[in-house]
């Protein structure tokens, strides 16, 4: 779905890699790694270990996490039932804990932005690898 959405803008620069993310996955060098609404399902410890292993291959890491609040994890839409299984494995990620864990993994924070759609809190945090020459 992401490849179809961004292909018109990014063309051949976009390469979608589908893989189980854990502490053993090595990636090729990338200028931008997007981890939107992913860390909640992988888990902070496992994601930080993945980042530590690949920190020299990551130029910028852009992530979006969703804070669990009164609105619920999944918005009430016709497609909400498609996400029933995911809500059972989702964990609430604290943005300060994310920044600390990725700092320990070799990245430094570039900024934090909060977007409140549908009564939720989506928090974008961007990081740059200290070992990146980009």
Secondary structure, 3 states (H helix, E strand, C coil): CHHHHHHHHHHHHCCCCCCCCCCCCCCCCEEEEEEECCHHHHCHHHHHHHHHHHHHHEEEEEEEEEECCCCCCCCCCCCHHHHHHHHCCCCCCCHHHHHHHHHHCCEEEEEEEEECHHHCEEEEEEEEECCCCC
